[in-house]
Every structure is written in structure tokens, then in C-alpha cells.
Amino acid sequence: MKLNLKKILKIFFAGLFVSVLIFLCTATLYLRQHYTVPILMYHSVGEPRSSKDNLLTVSSATFERQMKFLSERNYNVISLSQLAKFMKDKAPIPARSVVITFDDGYRNNLTVAFPILKKYNLAATIFVAPKEISVVPDYLNWNELKELSDSPLIEIGSHSLDHNFLLDIKDKDGLVHRIRNSKKILQKLLDEPVDLFSYPGGGFNKEIRQMVIDSGYVSAVATKPGLRYPENDIFALKRISIREKDKNLFVFRMKLSGFYVAMKDWQRRHKDVGIKYYE
């Protein structure tokens, strides 16, 4: 029987087309089900002073370029507390919403990042550990933190009492003390509610998560909370780390897509590389 090459090629490309179509439909459905509002995580904004700083620092030029991009492309920058309320109330979240957060409380959050945020009228949340305020070099002091908290653009959250990795602390009372007292100290000295919590180093488990809830917080963020926590858990919100390597606006835009977290989770789930489940 003589093979008809044209017929074979037609069948092959038809099958290939159907396979690609099925893959694209499946991928689109998966991504839509796992869309998350991008919560950007910054630390220091300025010029790095050490090799460690290189991992945590975004230059002022890159930060301004990114904030300008958010403003000019009409992204809807909302506060973390607004996002938590939308999620808690199961209300529709405005399209193209983005949240900006900072961890640790570097002084340049005030001197460098804050003027840029004001320039583009963008809200942000800054997480600090009370025992490090006015103590750690290059970190904010209490007067500076108060100046930030007085701005309608800035909300202050707790990064625990002393920034220690909570999973390393085996004393339950010590954990409660760090989580609850950091909130009390910040509220007293800033004279405003402190309802948001950031797990130091992103580490937590179900007991620590419950302690945060019992301490009166309304939402908590981590870095990669693990694949077993859903995207709509307001006490295990996943964030996207922004570093100097993201100065390319194409990369930055990809991280703003709302699908970046889902793609990274899918990648970790299938490669089984670097997965850390927080029970």
C-alpha cells in the first residue's frame, strides 16, 4: 500500500494542532483558577553596601522606574489591608490590582522609597520588628517610623518582636510573646492599629498561623507559604520578591501578571526542588 505523504502530514499537523490547543486551554484554565493579586516584596532601596545587601537591595533608579511603570500603565495599587478586606468579604477585586510591601524597616524606606511613592501616589505596607527600631544600623528609628505611619499612603505591620525565624523557636509562650507583644508595642508607640503581620523569613506552621489570628491580626504575609496553602488564605498570602535583577521591565511586568505565583508553584510541584511545606 502506497503511503500518501500529504495525507500523513495533514493528519500529523492536525493532531499537533489539537494537542497544542488542549495544552493551551488546560494551562489557561489552571492559571485562571490560581490567579493571585501580585504582592510585591521589597527590602532596601538604594545602593547595596555588602554582598548580603545585593540580595535585598533594589537601586533607587530601578525602584523609580518600576513605580513609574505602575503609575503610567494604570495599575491599581491598593494597600494590603484593602486586599485582605476584599478577600475576607469575598468582594470583587479591582482589575490590575497590585500591593507593595517592604520588610525589615530600612531607613532608606523613608529617605529613598517614600518620596518616590509620594511622587506617584502609591500606597505601601512596611513591616518592622520593634526591638530593631532605633537599634540596628541603617534601620528606622521611632521618630522616622512615626513619620511614615502618619502618611495616608503608608501602613505599618509587625515583623514579630525581634525578627527571629519563628520555626526555630520551640517555646510556645515565647512565640506568642513575639507575635502579640510586637503588635501592642507598635500600636502604643505609633498610636494607630497594627493589623498586619509578616512571618520573618517566611517561616510558619499551622500553630504559628493560629497564634497570629488569636493575637488579633487581620492578615499575614510570607514569601513562599508552601503548596498546601491556597491563594485565598489571608493569613498565608504569597508574595513576589523584587530584586535588582528585575530592573528589566519585561521581567517586572511578568511578575505583575497575577499568574507568576501559580507558575512558580507549578514548577516546584513538578520538579520537587526547594519545596518546603509549612504544615
C-alpha positions in Angstrom: 0.0 0.0 0.0 1.5 3.3 -1.1 1.7 5.9 1.6 0.2 9.3 0.8 2.8 11.7 2.3 0.4 14.7 2.1 -2.3 12.8 4.0 0.2 11.7 6.7 1.4 15.3 7.1 -2.1 16.6 7.3 -3.0 14.1 10.0 0.2 14.9 11.9 -0.3 18.6 11.9 -4.0 18.3 12.7 -3.0 16.1 15.8 -0.3 18.6 16.7 -2.7 21.5 16.5 -5.3 19.7 18.7 -2.6 18.8 21.2 -1.4 22.4 21.4 -4.9 23.7 21.7 -5.7 21.3 24.6 -2.5 22.3 26.3 -3.2 26.0 26.0 -6.8 25.5 27.2 -5.7 23.5 30.2 -2.9 26.0 31.1 -5.4 28.9 30.7 -7.9 27.2 33.0 -5.2 26.4 35.6 -3.9 29.9 35.6 -7.4 31.5 35.9 -8.2 29.3 38.8 -4.9 30.3 40.5 -4.8 34.0 39.7 -3.5 36.0 42.7 -3.1 39.7 43.1 0.6 40.3 43.0 2.0 41.3 46.4 5.5 42.7 45.8 8.1 42.3 48.5 10.9 44.8 48.7 13.5 45.3 51.4 16.2 48.0 51.0 16.0 50.7 48.3 19.3 52.4 47.4 22.9 51.3 46.9 24.0 47.9 48.4 26.7 48.1 51.0 27.5 44.4 51.2 27.1 41.1 49.4 24.0 40.4 51.6 22.6 43.8 50.6 22.9 42.8 47.0 20.2 40.2 47.5 17.9 42.6 49.4 18.5 45.9 47.7 16.8 47.5 44.7 18.5 50.6 43.4 16.7 53.9 43.6 16.7 54.1 39.8 15.2 50.7 39.4 12.6 51.4 42.1 11.5 54.7 40.5 11.3 53.0 37.1 9.1 50.3 38.5 6.8 52.8 40.4 6.6 54.9 37.3 5.6 51.9 35.3 2.8 51.0 37.7 1.5 54.6 37.6 1.7 55.1 33.8 0.3 51.7 33.0 -2.7 52.4 35.3 -2.1 49.5 37.7 -4.5 49.8 40.7 -2.1 49.9 43.7 -4.0 49.1 46.8 -3.0 48.7 50.4 -2.5 45.2 51.9 -5.4 45.9 54.4 -7.6 46.7 51.4 -6.7 43.5 49.7 -7.4 41.5 52.9 -10.8 43.1 53.2 -11.7 42.3 49.6 -10.7 38.7 50.2 -12.4 38.4 53.6 -15.7 39.8 52.2 -15.3 37.8 49.0 -15.8 41.1 47.1 -14.7 41.6 43.5 -11.1 42.9 43.5 -10.5 45.7 41.0 -8.7 44.7 37.9 -4.9 45.1 37.7 -4.6 45.4 41.4 -1.1 45.3 43.0 0.2 45.5 46.6 3.6 47.0 47.6 5.3 45.8 50.8 8.6 46.3 52.5 10.2 44.0 55.1 12.6 45.0 58.0 12.3 48.8 58.1 15.4 50.1 56.4 16.0 53.8 56.8 16.0 54.2 53.1 12.4 53.2 53.0 11.8 56.7 54.3 14.7 58.6 52.6 14.6 57.0 49.2 11.4 54.9 48.6 8.9 57.1 50.4 9.5 60.2 48.2 9.1 58.1 45.1 5.9 56.5 46.5 4.6 60.0 47.2 5.5 61.2 43.7 3.3 58.6 42.1 0.7 58.5 45.0 1.2 54.8 45.6 0.3 53.0 48.9 2.7 50.6 50.7 3.0 48.5 53.8 6.2 48.4 55.9 6.8 45.5 58.3 9.1 46.2 61.2 10.3 44.4 64.4 10.0 46.7 67.4 13.2 45.5 69.1 15.2 46.5 65.9 13.8 50.0 65.7 16.4 52.7 66.8 18.9 49.8 67.4 20.0 48.2 64.1 22.3 50.4 62.0 20.6 51.7 58.8 17.2 50.8 60.2 14.5 53.4 61.0 14.3 55.0 64.4 11.0 55.6 66.2 10.6 59.2 65.0 11.2 58.2 61.4 8.8 55.3 61.7 6.2 57.6 63.2 6.7 60.0 60.2 6.0 57.2 57.8 2.9 55.9 59.8 1.4 59.4 59.8 1.2 59.3 56.0 -2.1 58.1 54.5 0.0 56.2 51.9 1.8 54.0 54.5 0.6 51.4 56.9 2.9 49.7 59.4 2.8 46.0 60.1 4.6 43.7 62.6 7.6 41.6 61.6 7.4 39.9 65.1 9.1 41.3 68.1 12.8 40.6 67.2 12.8 39.3 63.6 13.8 35.7 64.8 12.8 32.9 62.5 9.7 31.6 64.2 10.0 28.0 63.3 13.3 27.8 65.2 11.5 28.8 68.5 10.2 25.8 70.3 8.8 27.6 73.3 5.1 28.3 72.7 4.9 31.1 75.2 7.9 32.7 73.5 6.2 32.6 70.2 3.0 34.1 71.5 5.0 36.8 73.2 6.8 37.8 70.0 3.7 37.8 67.9 1.3 39.5 70.3 3.7 42.0 72.0 5.1 43.3 68.8 1.5 44.4 67.9 1.0 46.0 71.3 4.3 47.9 71.3 3.8 49.3 67.7 0.2 50.3 68.4 1.2 52.1 71.6 4.1 54.0 70.1 2.5 54.8 66.8 -0.9 55.4 68.2 -2.7 53.5 65.4 -3.9 50.0 64.8 -1.4 47.4 63.6 -3.4 44.6 62.0 -0.9 43.1 59.5 1.9 40.6 60.2 4.8 39.3 58.1 6.4 36.0 59.1 10.2 36.6 59.4 12.0 34.6 56.7 8.5 33.5 55.5 8.6 30.6 58.0 5.4 29.5 59.8 3.2 26.4 60.5 -0.4 26.0 61.4 0.2 26.7 65.1 2.0 29.9 64.4 -0.6 30.9 61.9 -3.3 30.4 64.5 -1.3 32.5 67.0 -1.3 35.3 64.6 -5.1 35.0 64.2 -5.6 34.8 68.0 -3.4 37.9 68.5 -5.9 40.0 66.6 -4.2 40.4 63.2 -6.5 40.6 60.2 -3.9 39.3 57.6 -0.4 37.9 57.3 2.1 37.6 54.5 5.0 35.2 53.9 7.3 34.6 50.9 6.5 31.1 49.6 3.9 29.7 52.1 4.1 26.2 50.6 2.0 24.4 48.1 -0.6 23.3 50.6 -1.9 26.8 51.4 -4.5 28.2 49.0 -4.1 31.5 47.3 -7.1 33.0 49.2 -5.7 32.3 52.7 -5.4 35.8 54.1 -3.1 34.5 56.8 -0.7 32.9 54.4 -0.5 35.4 51.5 2.2 34.6 49.0 4.5 37.4 47.9 6.8 38.1 45.0 10.3 39.1 45.8 11.6 42.0 43.8 15.3 42.4 43.3 17.7 44.4 41.3 17.7 41.7 38.6 14.1 42.7 37.9 15.1 46.1 36.6 14.1 44.8 33.1 10.6 45.9 32.8 9.6 42.9 30.8 10.5 40.7 33.8 8.8 43.1 36.2 5.6 43.0 34.0 5.7 39.2 34.1 5.8 39.3 37.9 2.8 41.6 37.8 0.7 39.3 35.6 -1.1 37.6 38.5 0.0 34.2 37.3 3.6 34.3 38.4 3.0 32.7 41.8 0.9 29.9 40.2 3.6 29.2 37.6 6.3 29.1 40.3 4.2 26.7 42.5 3.5 24.5 39.5 7.2 24.4 38.7 8.1 23.5 42.3 5.4 20.9 42.5 6.6 19.1 39.4 10.3 19.5 39.8 10.1 18.8 43.6 13.0 21.2 44.0 13.2 23.5 47.0 9.7 22.7 48.2 9.2 23.4 51.9 5.7 22.6 53.1 4.5 24.7 56.1 2.0 22.5 57.8 
